[in-house]
């Protein structure tokens, strides 16, 4: 014991309260981990009991035609736009090349992208999100994502399909000529 330190049972109790033993410190640390685990477990239980509502949207059924080839109810002027009657819809989640592109490679890929869009829509009914008053781009086109629910219950997303086919990009890079 250090010289001048208090002695006796009261001093021993004060020393124990001032510096808790290691076991007590470890128990305090475990309490925080148990609280965190209980919170995360509660969140997981709530998500299991109340799953997220399925996506809903405007259902469309083809056929979707290439614009300019007659009178179709729905047509595709390029790989990321649909014209539905008087409405112009910009499909979101990907960027397709332009039909009037800056080089021959872009124009060729744009024709392929438009064909891929028409082919995807021909596989069955699909949905457009956005509700009754969707957001619009600077050209006044409705901004909507397209998807369908497959027979197996899985979601088939148009943007993912176009990117996987190589006829569109997700990054917004619009330079189709330098690659």
Residue pairs with C-beta under 8 A, 6 or more apart in sequence:
1 7
5 11
6 14
54 149
55 127
55 129
55 147
55 155
56 127
56 129
57 127
57 128
57 129
57 130
57 144
57 147
58 127
58 128
58 129
58 130
58 144
59 125
59 126
59 127
60 74
60 84
60 121
60 125
60 126
60 127
60 128
61 124
61 125
61 126
62 74
62 121
62 122
62 124
62 125
63 72
63 74
63 121
63 122
64 72
64 74
64 75
64 76
64 82
64 117
64 118
64 121
64 122
65 72
65 74
65 75
65 76
65 118
66 75
66 76
66 114
66 115
66 118
67 75
67 76
67 77
67 83
68 75
68 77
69 75
73 84
73 85
74 82
74 83
74 84
74 121
75 82
75 83
76 82
76 83
76 114
76 117
76 118
76 121
77 83
77 99
77 114
78 96
78 98
78 99
78 110
78 113
78 114
79 96
79 97
79 110
79 112
79 113
79 114
79 116
79 117
79 162
79 167
79 168
80 90
80 91
80 94
80 95
80 96
80 113
80 117
80 162
80 168
81 88
81 89
81 90
81 91
81 141
82 88
82 89
82 91
82 117
83 89
87 142
88 139
88 140
88 141
88 142
89 128
89 141
89 142
89 143
89 144
90 137
90 139
90 141
90 142
90 143
90 144
91 117
91 144
91 145
91 146
91 158
91 159
92 143
92 144
92 145
92 159
93 145
93 157
93 158
93 159
93 160
93 170
94 158
94 159
94 162
94 163
94 168
94 169
94 170
95 168
95 169
95 170
95 171
95 172
95 173
95 174
96 110
96 113
96 114
96 117
96 162
96 167
96 168
97 106
97 107
97 109
97 110
97 113
97 167
97 168
97 176
98 106
98 107
98 110
99 107
99 110
99 111
99 114
100 107
101 107
101 109
101 110
101 176
101 177
102 176
102 177
103 176
103 177
105 176
105 177
106 176
106 177
109 167
109 176
112 167
113 162
113 167
113 168
116 161
116 162
116 165
116 167
116 168
117 158
117 162
120 126
120 158
120 161
120 162
121 146
123 148
124 148
125 148
126 146
126 147
126 148
126 158
127 146
127 147
127 148
127 149
128 144
128 145
128 146
129 144
129 145
129 147
130 142
130 143
130 144
130 145
134 142
134 143
134 144
135 142
135 143
136 142
136 143
137 143
145 157
145 158
145 159
146 157
146 158
146 159
147 155
147 156
147 157
147 158
148 155
148 156
149 155
149 156
150 156
159 168
159 170
162 168
163 169
163 170
